[in-house]
Amino acid sequence: MRSNVFLNFMKVLIPFWNVIIFCYVWVLYYNEYTFTSFWLQGLAVSIVLYALVYYAFGKLYHAFRIHSSRISELMLSQFLAIGMSDLILYLMCYMMHMRFAGLLPGLLAAAVQLTGTLVLLALNKSCFAKYTPVQRTVIIYGAKRAHRDGNIETSVEELERKLRTKHTSLFDIQAVYPDTCKRSELIENLKEFDTVILCHVSQKLRSEILAVCARDGRNVYITPRLEDIILTNYEYRYLIDTPLLVSGTRHGEYRSKRLLDISIALLMLVLFSPLMLLTAVSIKLEDKGPIFYRQRRVTKNGREFDILKFRSMIVDAEKQGYKPAASRDDRITRTGRVIRTIRLDETPQLFNILKGDMSIVGPRPERVEHVRKYTEKLPEFAYRLRVRGGLTGYAQIYGKYNTSAEDKLKMDLMYIEKQSLLLDLQMILLTVKVMFLPESTEGF
């Protein structure tokens, strides 16, 4: 009990530290500069506004998931949350006085905030490891069910590897069982574990295990089926005394999506135009080849279009046929390596968005031949063609280049079932974070 109180106190301490440092620099410099006639009231409004904005961005970027994230990722999340919050308050300061205040006090405050946050995160991680036992974990997988675009055993091995290397403070993988084991023994063995992870097991076994874990208070993680994701948008209804689920599935995009696409695309073109011009010149000077690369892709309702990118490979890189880019691919040019790292090669797709071929947020438009191949193995793949392909989206943010087609499809369906203006804005802001995470571009 005491350990939980202490850990919760540590989690609160980081936001408290950042708000206190903001208060200090705001009182010393910006508040008097901004609110001259109602100093005290202005200070109270500024503190409350900063705390709310910082908390909102912190939740969005998962800056408070201290126990399940690495310190490097947490620091990036905190950097973005603090940076966004400081920027918004600085712009408020400008609008109140109609001229820019000095940047140096704010930059120094941000540096102090981040330094203190790093120390507190390290201390929190240390306390968590000391006071919180690692969960004894078992993975149960469906040995008879093939992963529809790959081998289920390979999928489970990859999951086990990630848990053993990236989440050792949370999970202690003590056993991995196929669902072909004797069912009574499998259920009996559950009492030896704190956490159960179910990967593609049969519906009947899943129901049995969920019932046992609910009764005994064990944690359960489940890989969802496609039908599970589709059901998330169904609504509860009652006919007399009969409970029903009614389909709430959308048949397209929400009304204001096109307006959002055009507005964001125009804004990004203005902001990125200097870098895009520099990129175009660099590509041309390096090998005199074409600046842009066009590739046939599929978007809403199966319509084909030419997606536009800055060319990052040598001319005729696919002369011998299509080959996925590897992390150390000798076909990638010097300029290409730079623009791929910072995602500048994708910026010409803003023109595809203005044209109506794509949206800012949506399932990634796939190559024509990939759509045919995936649809043969996964008939539900056609479901994602009900909306325009996107520049960013669930699969681009939470997946990787080498994430399986079925898992990408599940992520895309999660977005399609929940799509809204607010969700799109969240995805755009989360993309800013993903651009700084190199593992999201992990090659094939």
N, C-alpha and C positions, 0 to 999 in steps of 0.2 A: 504493500500500500504506500509506504513512504517513498519507495523508488518511483512509483507512478507519479506521485505529487512532484517529486524532484524533476523528473523528465518533462512533465508538463510545464513546470516553471521555466525550464531551460528553453522550451519551444516559444514561450511568450517573451523571453528576454531579448531575442534577436529583433523582433518588430519594435519592442520598447526602446532598444538602443538606437535604432535608425530614426525613430520619431524624435527622440530626445536630441540627437545631434542636429536634426533639421530645425527643431525649436531654437536651439542655441544660436545657429547662424542666422536664422530668420529674425530673432529678437535683436541681435547685434547689428544687422545690416538691412535686410530686405523689408522688414515690416514697417520700420520708420520711413523708409524710402517710398513704400507703396501707400500705406494708410497714415496720412498725416493728421486728419481731423478726428478719426475714431481709432486710435492706436490699439487700445485693449480689445475692442470688439473685432478689429481686423486680425489681431493675433489669434484669437480664439477660432475664428472662421478658417484661417490659414492652417492651423494645426489639425483641426477636424478634417478639412478637405485633404490635406496631405496624408493623414492616417488612412482615410477611406481609399484614396487612389493607390497608395502603396499596398494596402491589403488586397485590393482588387487585382492589381498586376501580379502581386505575389502569388495569389491563388491561381491565376491564369497560367503563369510560368512554372507552377509547382515549386515555388521557392521555399515552401514550408514542409515539403516531404523529406524531412531531415533523415529519417531512419532508412528510407528505401532508395535514396539517391546518393551518388558519389559527391564528394566535396567540390570537385571541379564543376560538375553540372549545377550544383546548388549555388556556387559563386556566380556562374553565368546568369542563372535565374535572378539572383539578388541584384546583380549589376543591371539587368534590364528593368527590374521593378523599381529600383532606386533611381535609375536614369530617367525612366518615363515619368515618375512622380516629380522629380526635381525639375524636369523640363516643363511639365504642365504648370507648376507653381511659378516658374520663371516667366513663362508666357503670360500668366495672370498678372504678374508684377509689371510686365511691359504694357499690358492693356490698361492697367490702372493709371499709369503715368505717361503712356505713349512715347516712351523712349527706353532704350535698353539700360538695365543696371549692370554693374560690374560682374563678370563671370567668375573671377578668381575666388571669392568667398564660397560660392556654390560648389566649384570644382574641388576646393580643399575639403569642404564638408563631405562631399561624396567619397573622396579618398579615405577620410577618417571613418565614414560609415562602412565602407567595404573592408577596411583593415580590421575594424572591430568585429564585423560579421564573420570574417575568416577565423578569427580567434575563437569566437563563440561556437561556430560550427565544429571546429576541431574538438573543443571541449565537450560539446554535446554528443558527438560521435563516440568519444572516449567513454562518457558516462553511460551511453546507451549500451555499448559493448560490455560494460562492467555490470550493469544492473538488470539487463534484459536477456534472458536465455534465448539461444537460437532455437527456432522451431524444428522439432524432429519431423521430417517430411518424407512422404511416400508419393511416388508418381505411379499412377495406374493408367495404362494405355490400351487402346483397342487393337490388339494384334491381328484380328481378322478383318479389320476395316482398312482398306488402302487409302492413304491420303491421295485425293483425286488428281493431284498434279505432282505426286512424288511418293516416296516411301515413308510410311508412318513411323517406322523405327528410326529412320534418319531424322525425322522431325522431333521425336522425343529425345534423341541423343543431343540434338542442337539445343533444345530447351534445358536439358540437364546441364550441359556445358555452360550455358549462360548463367544459370542459377549458382553453379559451383564457383564461377569466376567473378561474377558481378554482384551477387547478393548473398555472400557468405555470412553477413551479419544477421540475416533474416532466416535463411533456410539451411538446414543440415540434411542433405539428401541421403537418407539411410537405406532406402530400398526403391527398386523400380520393378513393378509387376505388370505382366501382360494380363488382359482380362480373360485369358484362357485358363488361368489358374482356377482351382476348385473354389466355387463361389463362397461356400461356408467358411473355408479357411481364409479367403481374402477379407471377408467381413470381420472375422475374428481377429485378424492381424491389425485391423485399424486401431485397436486400443493402444497399440505401441507408439502411435504417432500423434503429433499435435496438429499437423496440417496435411491435407490430402489434395493432390493435384490430379484432375481427371482429364485425359487427352483422348478424345474421339472414342470414348467407350460407348457401349450399346445403351439405348434408352432405358431398358429394364434395369441393368446394373447401376446406371447413374442414379435412378430413382431410389434404389435400395441403399446405396452409399450415402446419398443426400439425407435420407431419413435417419440413418444411423448417426451421421455427423451432427445433424440438427439436435438429435436426442442427447448426444454426449458433449455438445458444445465445441466441436472441432472446426477449424477453418477449412474452407473448401474453395479451390480454384477450378474453373471449368473452361475448356475450350468450347465456345458456343457453336452450335450448328447454324447453318444458314437460316433455317426456319425459326430458330430462336431470335435471331436478329430482326427478321421481318415482323415477328409478333410484338416487338417492342413498341410499334406504332399503332397497335390495335387498342381499342377503347372498351372499357367495361360497360355492359348494358344488362338490363334485367327485363325479362318478359314474364310478368306475374311473379313466379318464384323461381325462375330459371336463370342462372347467371350465364351470360354470353360474352364472347369477345367479338367485336365488330371491326372489320377491316378499316383502318384509317390511312391506308397506304396512299401516298400522293401519286398523281399521274403526270408529274412534270415538276417544274420549278416554281418557287413562290413568286409573287407578282413583281416585287421590287428588285429582283435579282439582276435583271438586265441593266437597270439604272445604276445599281452598285458597281457592276462590272465596268461600265463605261466611265464612271466617275473615278474609280480607283486606277484604271488603266491610263487615263489621261494624266492623272496626278503622278503616277510612277514614271511615265514617259518624260514628263518635265523634270523630275528629280534625277532620273538616271541618264538623261540625254548626254551630258558631258562624258560619262563613263562609256556609254554606248558608242559615241563618236571615237573616243580613244581606242576602244576595242576594235572597231572597224578598221581604223588606220593601222593598228598593230598587226592584224591578220593579213592585210594586204601587203604590208612591207615585209613580212616574214617569208612568204613563198609566192607572192604575186597571184595566188589563187583566188577563187570566189570568196566573198565575205560571209555569205549566208549558206546554210545547209537546209535543204528541204526534204521532208520525209512524209510519206503517205500515212495518215492516221485516221482513226474512226471516232466520230463524236455522236451526238444525240441522234437517236433513231437509225443508227448505222450509217449515217452520211459520212463519206470520205472527204478529207481535205488535206492540204499540204501544211504541215506544221513548220514553223520558221524558227531557226536557231542560228547563233553565230557558229561558224565552222570552227571546231576545236581539233579536228584530225587532219591528216594530210589529204591532199586531193586524191580521189579514187580509193579511199580507205576501205570501201566495201566492194572493190572490184572483184574479189574472189568470193563474194557472198557476205551475208550479214554475220557479224561476230560481235557479241556483247563486249563492251569496253571493260578491261581489267584495271586493277589499281595501278599497275605498271605496264601500260600499253605503249609500245614504241610507235604506234600510229598517231598518238596525241602530240600535237605541236607544243612548242614552248609557251606560246600565247594561250593555247588550249588548256594547258595545265593550270594556268593562273585563273582563267575565267571559269573553268569547271569548279575549282576550289571555292570561289566566291559566288558561284551560281550565275554569273553574268551571261553565260551562254544561253540561258533561257529567256533573257529579257526581250528579244524580238517577238516572242509569243504575245506580247502586249498588243501587237498589231492583229494577231489572230483573234484576240478578245474583242477588239474594237470592230472587227469584221463580223463577229457573231459565231465564229467557229468554236470558240472556247469561252469558259467563264474563269473568273479569278479563282474560285473554289469549286472543286468537283473531282470526280474520278480521273485519274491520269489517262489521257487518250492513248490507246495502244496502237501499235502497228497493225496493218490490215491482216497480215499473215498470223500475228499473235492472236487476234480476235477470233479468227477461224479455228485455230488450234485450241485455245482455251474453251471456246463454246462447245467443241466436240467433247471435251473432258468434263466441263462444268456448264451444263445447260443454263444454270442461273446467271452465268456471266453476262448474258444478254440483258439482264435486268438493269445493269449499270448504264446501259445505253439510253435509258429514259431521260437522262439529263446530259447537258453538255460536259465535255471533258474539261478538266480544270488545270490551272497553273500550279495550284497547291491543293491539299486536301488531307483527309484522314490518313490514307496510305502513304502519302509523301511525308507527313509529319511523324506518324507513329511507326512506319515501316522503314525498310531499306530497299536499295535497288535489287538485292537478292532475296527479298521476302517472297515466299511461295505465292503463286497465283491465287490459290484458294484463300490464303490469309489476307491478301490484298483485297480480294473480293469481299470478304467479311467486313473489312474496314470501310470499303466504299459503300456497302449496304448500310452500315451504321450511320454514315453521313446522309445518305439519301433518305433514310427513314426519319432523320431528325432535322433536316435542313431548315434553316431560318436565317433571317437577316443577322440576328445576334450571333448565331453559330458561325456564320461566314466571317464576321468581324473578329471573332475569337481565333478562327483558323488563320486569318491574315496576320494577326499579332503573334501567334505561335510560330508562324513561318520565320519570323525574325530570329527567334531562338534557334530553330533548326539549322539556319544558315551558318551558325557558329559551331555546330556539332559535326565533326568529321566522320563519325561512325555512321551517320545517316546516309552517307554516300558510299558505303562499303560495297565493293564490286562483286561480280559474280564469281 
